[in-house]
Amino acid sequence: MEGYTDVMACHLAGIPTAVATCGTAFGTEHIKIARRLLSDDGSGGEVIFTFDGDAAGQKAALRAFEEDQRFVAQTYVAVEPSGADPCELRQSKGDAAVRDLISTRRPLFEFAIRAALKRHNLDTVEGRIAALRESAPVVAQIRDAGIRPAYARELSGWLGMPVEEVSRAVGAAAKRAAQPPSGSAGAGHQGQGNGPGRGSGYGAGSAPGVAPLPPSPALPSFNRPDPRDPVAAMERQALEVALQQPGMLEGETWQRFSEARFSTPAYLAIHEAIRASGLALTGDPVRWVEQLLHEVPEPLRPLVSELSVVPLPASTADGVLRYCRDILARLFELQITRVKAEKMGQLQRLDASSAPEEFQRLNRELMQLEMQRRSLRSEA
């Protein structure tokens, strides 16, 4: 803990193993002393940080987290919700309150992850993606290979995102941490050259073993979507329908299509171009495609042309109509699934006892979404 009065309060409350940094920033020298006191050889013991609950104490706990890897013992943090330090807590609520504070300790990893999540708006897609990018490296730092997947699952629940997506982000963060820094010995051949079909942007080839030229700063760079990705494949099919059969997008279908979220960067850019073009030219497919070619970034124009002419898997007019309806229904069902995942994430983060009306509202919205999904399936 931080001060000598906190140590005195703990000892008086029956916790005789309390020590303090006494106003200095927690660092490696403190760890050396603590490890000697602990006999930190992996045979047991815990380190519990009880810094103040104010902003400075939170910052100190996160600094301690940065040094966590130097301990063999399990590390925890105990922060009083009201912000009181152990001394203040004992003065206001007695010895039992100090003991309760220690008994309600949380793993330091959980504290660091939740601190990262608090910096983002988890009610938005952008906020959750940003939170995942910041918290995945924290999970990747967990030494125990058995605990790491469990924390990935916990993070999935806190974010309201699929476990597979979070696990991939954690795995990628672990690989990045394991790579030698740029320019270090043995790293000269890493990251150079784009293998066939991997990492190459539209209209930007590169010779094997030669680092590709950076894209022009005036134009975005798009990687060719992975055809093995089922979501990317479905998004491509939906764009093929939109480009070749724009008449299918009228009325309520246009509204649903506009609100759909595309996750593949190249397809997302084309979808945004379709939204920007509106419905004015949907009666003339040729002019419709020409308009889109002006709206999309230049590297994507060959892809738009490709999507507008690739044959749809149907040989009759009725077959084309059924195929288009089926593909759009699948797109809309995926959108419903994503929104349901967001609502479920909000429910998991919500304390039903403190916000019963919000809890009921989210449950009603989940029921409505499920009814919409069943309706789409019955129409398909």
VENTA-V596722 format. One record per backbone hydrogen bond with DSSP energy under -0.5 kcal/mol. NH is the residue of the N-H (numbers start at 1). CO is the residue of the C=O. E is the energy in kcal/mol with one decimal. If there is no record, write none. Layout:
nh = [NH & NH]
co = [CO & CO]
e = [E & E]
This chain:
nh = [7 & 8 & 9 & 10 & 11 & 12 & 13 & 14 & 15 & 16 & 18 & 21 & 22 & 23 & 24 & 31 & 32 & 33 & 34 & 35 & 36 & 37 & 38 & 39 & 40 & 41 & 47 & 48 & 49 & 49 & 50 & 53 & 58 & 59 & 60 & 61 & 62 & 63 & 64 & 65 & 66 & 67 & 67 & 68 & 70 & 71 & 74 & 76 & 77 & 78 & 83 & 89 & 90 & 91 & 92 & 93 & 94 & 94 & 98 & 99 & 100 & 101 & 102 & 103 & 104 & 105 & 106 & 108 & 111 & 112 & 113 & 114 & 115 & 116 & 117 & 118 & 119 & 119 & 120 & 122 & 124 & 128 & 129 & 130 & 131 & 132 & 133 & 134 & 135 & 136 & 137 & 139 & 140 & 141 & 141 & 142 & 145 & 147 & 148 & 149 & 150 & 151 & 152 & 153 & 154 & 155 & 156 & 157 & 158 & 159 & 160 & 161 & 166 & 167 & 168 & 169 & 170 & 171 & 172 & 173 & 174 & 175 & 176 & 177 & 178 & 179 & 184 & 187 & 190 & 192 & 195 & 198 & 199 & 201 & 202 & 204 & 210 & 219 & 224 & 227 & 229 & 230 & 233 & 234 & 235 & 236 & 237 & 238 & 239 & 240 & 241 & 242 & 243 & 244 & 245 & 248 & 249 & 250 & 253 & 254 & 255 & 256 & 257 & 258 & 259 & 260 & 260 & 262 & 265 & 268 & 269 & 270 & 271 & 272 & 273 & 274 & 275 & 276 & 277 & 278 & 280 & 282 & 284 & 288 & 289 & 290 & 291 & 292 & 293 & 294 & 295 & 296 & 300 & 301 & 304 & 305 & 306 & 307 & 308 & 309 & 309 & 310 & 314 & 320 & 321 & 322 & 323 & 324 & 325 & 326 & 327 & 328 & 329 & 330 & 331 & 332 & 333 & 334 & 335 & 336 & 337 & 338 & 339 & 340 & 341 & 342 & 343 & 344 & 345 & 346 & 347 & 348 & 349 & 350 & 350 & 352 & 354 & 355 & 359 & 360 & 361 & 362 & 363 & 364 & 365 & 366 & 367 & 368 & 369 & 370 & 371 & 372 & 373 & 374 & 375 & 376 & 377 & 378 & 379 & 380]
co = [3 & 4 & 5 & 6 & 7 & 8 & 9 & 11 & 10 & 14 & 15 & 1 & 2 & 2 & 21 & 27 & 28 & 29 & 30 & 31 & 32 & 33 & 34 & 35 & 35 & 39 & 74 & 46 & 47 & 76 & 48 & 83 & 54 & 55 & 56 & 57 & 58 & 59 & 60 & 61 & 62 & 63 & 64 & 65 & 67 & 68 & 45 & 47 & 106 & 49 & 80 & 85 & 86 & 87 & 88 & 89 & 89 & 90 & 94 & 95 & 96 & 97 & 98 & 99 & 100 & 102 & 77 & 75 & 107 & 108 & 109 & 110 & 111 & 112 & 113 & 114 & 115 & 116 & 117 & 120 & 121 & 124 & 125 & 126 & 127 & 128 & 129 & 130 & 131 & 132 & 133 & 135 & 136 & 137 & 138 & 139 & 143 & 144 & 144 & 145 & 146 & 147 & 148 & 149 & 150 & 151 & 152 & 153 & 154 & 155 & 156 & 156 & 162 & 163 & 164 & 165 & 166 & 167 & 168 & 169 & 170 & 171 & 172 & 173 & 174 & 175 & 181 & 184 & 187 & 189 & 193 & 195 & 197 & 204 & 222 & 201 & 207 & 216 & 200 & 225 & 226 & 228 & 229 & 230 & 231 & 232 & 233 & 234 & 235 & 236 & 237 & 238 & 239 & 240 & 241 & 245 & 246 & 247 & 250 & 251 & 251 & 252 & 253 & 254 & 255 & 256 & 257 & 260 & 263 & 264 & 265 & 266 & 267 & 268 & 269 & 270 & 271 & 272 & 273 & 274 & 277 & 279 & 281 & 284 & 285 & 286 & 287 & 288 & 289 & 290 & 291 & 292 & 297 & 298 & 300 & 301 & 302 & 303 & 304 & 305 & 306 & 306 & 312 & 316 & 317 & 318 & 319 & 320 & 321 & 322 & 323 & 324 & 325 & 326 & 327 & 328 & 329 & 330 & 331 & 332 & 333 & 334 & 335 & 336 & 337 & 338 & 339 & 340 & 341 & 342 & 343 & 344 & 345 & 346 & 347 & 350 & 351 & 351 & 355 & 356 & 357 & 358 & 359 & 360 & 361 & 362 & 363 & 364 & 365 & 366 & 367 & 368 & 369 & 370 & 371 & 372 & 373 & 374 & 375 & 376]
e = [-1.5 & -2.3 & -2.2 & -2.2 & -2.5 & -2.5 & -1.6 & -1.3 & -3.0 & -0.6 & -0.9 & -2.4 & -1.1 & -1.2 & -1.2 & -1.7 & -2.1 & -1.7 & -2.9 & -2.8 & -1.5 & -2.2 & -2.1 & -1.4 & -2.1 & -2.4 & -2.5 & -0.5 & -0.5 & -2.5 & -0.5 & -0.7 & -2.4 & -2.2 & -2.1 & -2.2 & -2.0 & -1.9 & -2.1 & -1.9 & -1.5 & -0.9 & -0.8 & -1.4 & -2.0 & -2.2 & -1.0 & -3.1 & -3.1 & -3.0 & -2.0 & -2.7 & -2.2 & -2.2 & -2.1 & -2.7 & -0.5 & -1.7 & -1.0 & -2.1 & -2.6 & -1.9 & -1.8 & -2.2 & -1.5 & -1.3 & -2.9 & -2.0 & -2.0 & -2.4 & -2.6 & -2.8 & -2.1 & -1.7 & -2.1 & -2.0 & -0.5 & -0.9 & -1.9 & -1.0 & -1.4 & -2.1 & -2.4 & -2.3 & -2.4 & -2.4 & -2.3 & -1.6 & -2.5 & -2.6 & -0.5 & -1.9 & -2.4 & -0.8 & -0.8 & -1.7 & -0.6 & -0.6 & -2.1 & -0.7 & -0.5 & -2.0 & -1.9 & -2.0 & -2.1 & -2.9 & -1.9 & -1.8 & -2.4 & -2.2 & -1.8 & -2.0 & -1.9 & -2.9 & -2.2 & -1.8 & -2.4 & -2.7 & -2.5 & -2.1 & -2.3 & -2.1 & -2.3 & -2.1 & -1.5 & -1.1 & -2.0 & -1.8 & -1.2 & -0.8 & -0.6 & -2.3 & -0.5 & -0.6 & -1.1 & -2.0 & -2.0 & -1.6 & -1.2 & -0.6 & -1.7 & -0.7 & -2.6 & -2.1 & -2.5 & -2.3 & -2.2 & -2.1 & -1.9 & -2.3 & -2.0 & -2.3 & -2.7 & -2.2 & -2.9 & -2.3 & -1.9 & -0.9 & -1.1 & -0.6 & -1.3 & -2.3 & -2.8 & -2.8 & -1.8 & -1.0 & -0.6 & -0.6 & -0.5 & -3.1 & -2.1 & -1.6 & -2.6 & -2.4 & -1.6 & -2.1 & -2.2 & -2.2 & -1.8 & -1.5 & -0.5 & -1.4 & -1.8 & -2.5 & -2.2 & -2.3 & -2.5 & -1.9 & -2.4 & -1.1 & -1.1 & -2.3 & -2.0 & -1.6 & -2.2 & -2.3 & -2.1 & -2.7 & -1.7 & -0.5 & -1.1 & -1.6 & -2.6 & -2.5 & -2.1 & -2.5 & -2.5 & -2.7 & -2.3 & -2.3 & -2.5 & -2.4 & -2.3 & -2.1 & -2.1 & -2.5 & -2.4 & -2.1 & -1.9 & -2.1 & -2.4 & -2.2 & -2.4 & -2.7 & -2.1 & -1.9 & -2.4 & -2.8 & -2.1 & -2.2 & -2.3 & -2.4 & -1.6 & -0.7 & -0.8 & -0.9 & -0.9 & -1.6 & -2.1 & -2.3 & -2.4 & -2.3 & -1.8 & -2.2 & -2.4 & -2.2 & -1.9 & -2.2 & -2.3 & -2.1 & -2.0 & -2.2 & -2.2 & -2.3 & -2.2 & -2.2 & -2.0 & -2.0 & -1.7 & -1.5]
